[in-house]
């Protein structure tokens, strides 16, 4: 149910669904399709990750089959993603160790979004976040960084051999460049991020 206000460049789409595992894939696809219709397809991958995390949280913490609603709203330079469900229990960010299977969703949400929050409604609650829509080049680099992060998360085995090693080295350089650009789009200082990463690396190397 899209609503469009061309004068203020404000677009809104409401997508009711049932919180079932097989519906998450369809919800991601519907969100990406809607962004394409609005003319902002470069935000598709990032939005799909957010939608997946929010919908999965409804399944895990509210219950399979419960009715929920995804709302997408594009206003000026930001895309707002809202997930409404029937529970008034608000989520909280928890510390998740490296081996934890759960607890990373909100951490990823805070990393990708410029702002996020929760609100109790008359029918339950809403978890929302806002994604900044930058230039086409910036969005492309963010997408590439997110793709690399998703691949890393899946822990796919890298190719072997000298030729593959050279390819991986070049890919690592590109990945670092993309991640620095990603941090910059989130208002962070790339030099500070590099320094912190170096400190983590040196600390882990000494402990090994």
NORNOR-V15422 format. One record per residue. N is the residue number from 1. SS is DSSP state (hx for helix, st for strand, lp for the rest). OMEGA is omega as a letter, one per 20 degrees, with the letter a starting at -180 (* if undefined). D_LAST is the distance of its C-alpha to the last C-alpha in Angstrom with 1 decimal. Layout:
BEGIN
{{N;SS;OMEGA;D_LAST} {N;SS;OMEGA;D_LAST}}
END
This chain:
BEGIN
{{1;lp;a;54.9} {2;lp;r;54.2} {3;st;a;55.8} {4;st;r;56.2} {5;st;a;57.4} {6;lp;a;57.6} {7;lp;a;58.9} {8;lp;a;55.7} {9;lp;r;53.4} {10;st;a;52.4} {11;st;a;51.7} {12;st;r;51.1} {13;st;a;50.5} {14;st;a;50.5} {15;st;r;49.1} {16;st;r;49.8} {17;st;r;47.9} {18;st;a;47.1} {19;lp;r;43.5} {20;lp;a;42.9} {21;hx;a;39.9} {22;hx;r;42.2} {23;hx;a;43.6} {24;hx;r;40.3} {25;hx;r;40.4} {26;hx;r;44.0} {27;hx;r;43.3} {28;hx;a;40.6} {29;hx;r;43.1} {30;hx;r;45.9} {31;hx;r;43.9} {32;hx;r;42.9} {33;hx;a;46.6} {34;hx;r;47.8} {35;hx;r;45.7} {36;hx;r;47.0} {37;hx;r;50.5} {38;hx;r;49.9} {39;lp;r;48.6} {40;lp;a;45.0} {41;hx;a;43.2} {42;hx;r;40.2} {43;hx;a;39.2} {44;hx;a;39.3} {45;hx;r;35.7} {46;hx;a;34.5} {47;hx;r;37.4} {48;hx;r;36.9} {49;hx;r;33.4} {50;hx;r;34.8} {51;hx;r;37.7} {52;hx;a;35.5} {53;hx;a;33.4} {54;hx;a;36.6} {55;hx;r;38.6} {56;hx;r;35.8} {57;hx;r;35.7} {58;hx;a;39.4} {59;hx;a;39.2} {60;hx;a;36.4} {61;hx;r;37.8} {62;lp;r;41.5} {63;lp;r;42.3} {64;lp;r;43.0} {65;lp;r;46.3} {66;lp;r;46.8} {67;st;r;48.6} {68;st;a;46.6} {69;st;r;47.2} {70;st;r;45.2} {71;st;r;46.6} {72;st;r;45.8} {73;st;r;47.3} {74;st;r;47.1} {75;st;a;48.6} {76;lp;a;48.5} {77;lp;a;44.9} {78;st;r;43.1} {79;st;r;42.8} {80;st;r;42.9} {81;st;a;41.7} {82;st;r;43.0} {83;st;a;42.5} {84;st;r;45.3} {85;st;a;45.4} {86;lp;a;47.5} {87;lp;r;45.0} {88;lp;r;45.1} {89;lp;a;41.7} {90;lp;r;39.5} {91;lp;r;35.8} {92;lp;r;33.2} {93;lp;r;29.8} {94;lp;r;27.2} {95;lp;a;23.5} {96;lp;r;21.8} {97;lp;a;18.2} {98;lp;a;16.2} {99;lp;a;18.0} {100;lp;r;21.4} {101;lp;a;24.3} {102;lp;r;26.5} {103;lp;a;26.6} {104;lp;a;25.4} {105;hx;a;29.0} {106;hx;r;30.0} {107;hx;r;26.7} {108;hx;r;27.4} {109;hx;a;31.1} {110;hx;a;30.4} {111;hx;a;28.2} {112;hx;a;30.9} {113;lp;r;34.0} {114;lp;r;35.6} {115;st;r;37.0} {116;st;r;37.2} {117;st;r;38.7} {118;st;r;40.6} {119;st;r;44.3} {120;st;r;46.5} {121;lp;r;49.5} {122;lp;a;52.8} {123;lp;a;51.5} {124;lp;r;47.9} {125;st;r;45.2} {126;st;r;43.8} {127;st;a;40.2} {128;st;r;40.4} {129;st;r;38.4} {130;st;r;39.4} {131;st;a;38.0} {132;st;r;39.0} {133;lp;a;40.8} {134;lp;r;40.4} {135;lp;r;41.7} {136;hx;a;41.6} {137;hx;a;39.0} {138;hx;r;36.7} {139;hx;a;37.1} {140;hx;r;36.3} {141;hx;r;33.0} {142;hx;r;32.1} {143;hx;a;33.0} {144;hx;r;30.9} {145;hx;r;27.8} {146;hx;r;28.6} {147;hx;r;29.1} {148;hx;r;25.7} {149;hx;r;24.2} {150;hx;r;26.3} {151;hx;r;25.2} {152;hx;a;21.5} {153;hx;a;22.4} {154;hx;r;24.1} {155;lp;r;21.0} {156;lp;a;23.4} {157;lp;r;22.3} {158;lp;r;22.4} {159;lp;a;24.9} {160;lp;r;24.1} {161;lp;a;25.6} {162;hx;a;25.9} {163;hx;r;28.4} {164;hx;r;26.3} {165;hx;r;23.3} {166;hx;r;25.5} {167;hx;r;26.8} {168;hx;r;23.3} {169;hx;r;22.5} {170;hx;r;25.8} {171;hx;r;25.3} {172;hx;r;22.0} {173;hx;r;24.0} {174;hx;r;26.8} {175;hx;r;24.5} {176;hx;r;23.1} {177;hx;r;26.7} {178;hx;a;28.0} {179;hx;r;25.4} {180;hx;r;26.4} {181;hx;r;30.0} {182;hx;r;29.4} {183;hx;r;28.0} {184;hx;r;31.0} {185;hx;r;33.4} {186;lp;r;32.0} {187;lp;r;32.9} {188;lp;r;29.4} {189;lp;a;28.7} {190;hx;r;26.7} {191;hx;r;25.6} {192;hx;r;24.4} {193;hx;r;22.4} {194;hx;r;20.9} {195;hx;r;19.9} {196;hx;r;18.4} {197;hx;r;16.4} {198;hx;r;15.2} {199;hx;r;14.3} {200;hx;a;12.2} {201;hx;a;10.5} {202;hx;r;9.9} {203;hx;a;8.8} {204;hx;r;6.1} {205;hx;r;5.2} {206;hx;a;5.5} {207;hx;a;3.8} {208;lp;*;0.0}}
END
